[in-house]
Amino acid sequence: MKLKYIAAWILAAGMMAGCGDDFLTVIPETALSSNTFFTSESDFKQAVNATYEPFRQMYNERAWILEEMHSDNTYYARNVLYGAVDPTENVADFAVPTANGVTANDNVLVQYRLNYRVIARANQVVALIDGVDFDATSKANLKGQALFLRAFAYFDLVRLFGKVPLHLTPVVGREDAPLKLSTTEEIYAQIEKDAKEAAAGLFDKAKQEAGRVTSGTAKMLLANLYITQKKWPLAEPLLKEIVASGQYALMPDYNDAFSTTGGNKNNKESLFEIQYMEGSSGYNGNQIYRFIPSPITAVEIAPITGTSNPQPTSQESNNIPTPDLIAAYETGDKRKDISIGYVTLSGSLVENKTYPYIKKYARTHALHNNTGQNWPVYRYAEVLLFLAESLNEQGKPADAAVYLDQVRARAGLAATKAASQADMREAIFKERRVELAFENKRWFDLTRTGRVKEIIGAYGAKVKANPQAYYFPKTAVPPPNAFTVLDDYYGLPAVEAALTPHF
């Protein structure tokens, strides 16, 4: 892969409150500082590379828990031989303990800190890059990447928490770290500002080094922001610019929209994906191993992973496709068999011993627990679905159908029959679910459309009424507090609250 992230952050600059030194490697600690390091284009390129780096851990470990399994798309499969993993189960069960606006949930804490690690590194670049003389076009591109990454991190934070501290300059001391919570509107405004400036400075896909964000990526983020705010007329032209650029297209086969562990990365359909690389360099992921139902034998796992050294696992299994999602696919939808596979586990305590799993990310690789496929963040299919939504919400369902049907045609489905605005709205909502399944979109679709209590309330009732249909052994049931916390936002991390007087 062309873009290799820096494994060690080489700045001695201060970080955000609660973002401790455990994830920093300063080389050498006594010699480098922001004053001595940022002196050349090469330095800023390394710093921007390092700004991407936290997303690898985020998308491998936490984002799918908070943004996909915290929905009706996926659930966990209890392995009573292994035991409970409360923080993750609480997210899946909509039972995250929250008091006075904070929670001790570890998934929330890590996601929060990883986003602020991105923001801290981006702030360092943005604060210093204009003061160093090098090629203006390259400088605009590097600064654009930093601005985009800051905006993208804040977009994740604001959708997860509603209100967070808005840090826009480097923190140089502990007294600078605690900030008051900014309002949702203030954070939206900063995301808009950063994304606009990023779009103006970034290279397009044809010129940009593979793996880096582009002007099209920034436009997509800005359109996503406007759609979240229901500013449909502002989103439409941005999405049409992406379409008209000719630099993106649907891959003819849905399966090819996603990378293999060693190829097909940053393809024609990709606007932004998190970069992984199989091997010993430390850039690998292992998502499929976090998702595979368990306990699974070496013989049972071998066809899924294709490794030369298949090994058994016994763990609490997560991100298991729900019966609800499986039923959402229409008859003949090619995406279903590409996205979802089935495995029978001889050691399972579930009655029929058969589970679905996320086949979309089960790509053949060499060694157990070491994968290299990229994680899709923005794909051209979502551009088309967002454009359809923007047009429909402006009272143009017939125009919306043109873009919706492009996505459906690739899936082997007939043109939509939706004609009214209300029917088209529901058709797009349903299409997003199956097209973007397991890509961390469902929770945000539920919150931005105001449908959390409606949809999750009904889903939770089904889980509690028939736990065995949701992968519980006969001896296990959901906890008493399951599906009692149906809030649009998570509580802020309790550990961070101990470090600031503002929340």
Steps between C-alpha positions, in 0.01 A plus 500: 500500500629843412406677820681357802410664826764596749501246784643740753391858557809712506374812669553594862201734491239482775181306442135530599368443849501132576699411186796363690855422390441125478441522126794731423847402395725807491816454291724617663313643796768752597561645154178534303232761546253685282759776468780275375300247298265703278751650262431338161237356270620151591441570869143606437436199279611273785284693744195467275569128461498468878167683514337218305648233727243491787224407256657158457441406863164678505350309208657171600389505862229750597308683228302193395396439860364852553362559150391162360444257786316781678217459250265234367753384240730289717504346846731286711490122528541403861760232558427388857819294497697824476302743713360849461672810369283759669611824329437358152183313595361814661542685172328223303226472762434876517580484869808721535504618865487879493464751784522879493592489133805273535573130464785270600457290184845422362393499135375857537823609668732351237298634205496847660875499561591371156300779338676758714834348413417573134390851592814573704727395216297689240509813716878486512520489120242773445666729756849482349483418130441854374817615673729269300595580141450226240295435186160668542302228322651224711449710812131550421459127445669407828312765694179386332558146622553621857188716486294214360622256764422750777154559356437128457601426860272775630217370280533160665514657847203731454283218367599274788484753784317811382725738692879475539791740563602677180881510493634688197855580612773284652479441874830613648432439868260334737325830567407523131344155484160545672254685278129556535274283289416664170145473373406269217445802278845643578665169416301469178613849400866411553465176304346696214781757506775237506338283231455796265862607537616141463301452178664810352856388574490123455600323180231309315505120478693499171790697650496390864724227636291188558372473855487872569177699510408706195291802411219254427532356850470845652191577290347172615562586865347843449197345327468250784501788747229686308287187478534448875385861542222446241644774281405313186552781243860542621579129477365451147755706300795350689384148423436589136855636476633164616285320243594740220873475575513162327760382750268263684271219391327192632711190461299267271505224764401595857762259632771704329399818680703370794873434506663166540766463764769588247336676206206687345560783747380858449318387188267698273215481749704615799491855630668418832611180664713418801829349388623165633787279388537132576833395650741571783538877453223583748257641244272194498144460624307199623134600476371167371643327807304736722182420306525121453254301717671287763606250630623400157743222414795528264314288245192727522693826472726393214247551215418848631853637533696283255813520714786251495485469880130501603456505875196449722355790697276523803368847575191714538394544138395843377347673199290198403241590230151507649199314360349845445778607266502168317126535439551853364660370178256462214476174311774489237721763666856405405637690799358254751729206423798732457442668836384210716625143532409215733709270717407200713690473828526153648576637845218753516230480765245657265244240396563493124868598536484714183582870494520771236823697480623808313633346182569844348819522708599132477778535243760229452828582670822324595527486878249456781379825660687724255302662218559783255169592341407868527189623681255697281396836642350677198408321177349634178187293568437722801548811285215376281278416797568835667422678173174307468412596857585867446283517189210316657497724807466796263187343352661331198438126545518429126845659480605310811404169338764549229780476757337243726447269204868505407576340836214254467597399146846391610337290772294323234174665605226662298440874501330633810121523498505790746328804348392726785743690718407291807542169318828613346629610841436152638648333190825695535513430874464126435750505213763665717460222752586216264745684273704638790455212745794458742659830394407686822216698345183359658517668842552843348215439255272424795603808697490752215153381393367502857406131490700354788212443740267377226737248341719396791201480732333246269828316440570473873155360565570222247837417657348473847200301377710244313866504612576172325429664162775750590769243574439440871539144627194362678656576836563870428279808464567872455570688824210674679617846391526408130351761265434755773746769383366618164676835489635658181834575667742314722607642833842662502789292640509499879879487507515820296241659728738451789756718318278798420246707692284545190331158485 
